[in-house]
Amino acid sequence: MSEWYSGLLPYPFLLPTQIIILVLQAWISRDLWRGTGRFAERWPRFGRGLRWFSIVYFAGMVLRYVLTVALVPERRWLGGTIPIFFHWALAAYLWLWSRFHESAPGDE
């Protein structure tokens, strides 16, 4: 269990937050897939901001991984770094969503 939990957020708050994130991702993905709904509208300015946020977020998690491996060698690979990999997946999702907003309607 310790490999899955970083301890930065108490678990009673962490689980509902993760569920909210997953529900929001499902809602966004559904709207994009259907091509209708609040999240299917393109906002290029929002897309640019989201792209930069996702890049900084991903880079921050790379730094977190490097520091974790350097300062706590016993946590190398999967010893407590699993949450970092999930943050990378979330950053990648945000980056892909930013690409939708930045693309022209005929570019998909």
C-alpha positions in Angstrom: 0.0 0.0 0.0 2.8 2.4 0.8 4.0 2.3 -2.9 0.6 3.6 -4.0 0.2 6.4 -1.4 2.6 9.3 -1.1 1.1 10.6 2.1 0.9 14.2 0.9 -2.9 14.3 1.3 -4.8 12.5 4.0 -6.6 9.5 2.5 -10.1 10.6 3.5 -9.5 13.7 1.2 -7.4 11.9 -1.4 -10.0 9.3 -2.5 -12.9 11.7 -3.1 -10.6 14.1 -4.9 -9.4 11.2 -7.2 -13.0 10.2 -7.9 -14.0 13.8 -8.8 -11.0 14.0 -11.2 -12.0 10.7 -12.8 -15.7 11.8 -13.2 -14.5 15.1 -14.7 -12.2 13.3 -17.1 -15.1 11.0 -18.1 -17.4 14.0 -18.7 -14.8 15.8 -20.7 -14.0 12.7 -22.8 -17.7 12.0 -23.4 -18.3 15.6 -24.6 -15.3 15.5 -26.9 -16.3 12.0 -28.3 -19.9 13.2 -28.9 -18.8 16.6 -30.3 -21.4 18.3 -28.1 -21.6 19.7 -24.6 -19.8 22.3 -22.5 -16.3 20.6 -23.0 -16.7 20.2 -26.8 -16.4 23.9 -27.4 -12.9 25.1 -28.5 -11.2 27.8 -26.5 -7.8 28.5 -28.0 -6.6 30.8 -25.3 -7.6 28.3 -22.6 -5.8 25.6 -24.7 -2.6 27.5 -24.7 -2.7 28.1 -21.0 -3.6 24.4 -20.4 -0.7 23.3 -22.6 1.8 25.4 -20.6 0.3 24.2 -17.3 0.5 20.6 -18.4 4.2 21.0 -19.4 5.1 22.7 -16.1 3.1 20.0 -14.2 4.8 17.2 -16.0 8.2 18.8 -15.5 7.5 19.3 -11.8 6.7 15.6 -11.4 9.9 14.7 -13.3 11.8 16.9 -10.7 9.9 15.2 -7.9 10.9 11.8 -9.3 14.5 12.7 -9.6 14.6 14.1 -6.1 12.8 11.1 -4.7 15.3 8.7 -6.4 18.3 10.8 -5.4 17.3 11.5 -1.8 15.6 8.2 -0.9 17.3 5.5 -3.0 15.2 2.7 -1.5 12.1 4.2 -3.1 13.7 3.9 -6.6 11.4 2.6 -9.4 8.1 1.5 -7.8 9.0 2.0 -4.2 6.7 5.0 -3.6 6.9 6.5 -7.0 3.7 5.1 -8.4 1.8 8.3 -7.5 4.3 10.3 -9.7 3.5 8.0 -12.7 -0.2 8.8 -12.2 0.5 12.5 -12.1 2.4 12.0 -15.4 -0.7 10.4 -16.9 -2.9 13.3 -15.7 -0.4 15.8 -17.2 -0.5 13.9 -20.5 -4.4 14.0 -20.4 -4.3 17.8 -19.9 -1.8 18.2 -22.7 -4.0 16.2 -25.1 -7.0 18.2 -24.0 -5.0 21.4 -24.7 -4.3 20.1 -28.2 -8.0 19.8 -28.9 -8.6 23.5 -27.9 -5.7 24.7 -29.9 -6.6 22.9 -33.1 -8.9 24.3 -35.8 -12.2 22.5 -36.2 -11.0 20.8 -39.4 -7.7 19.6 -38.0 -8.9 16.6 -36.1 
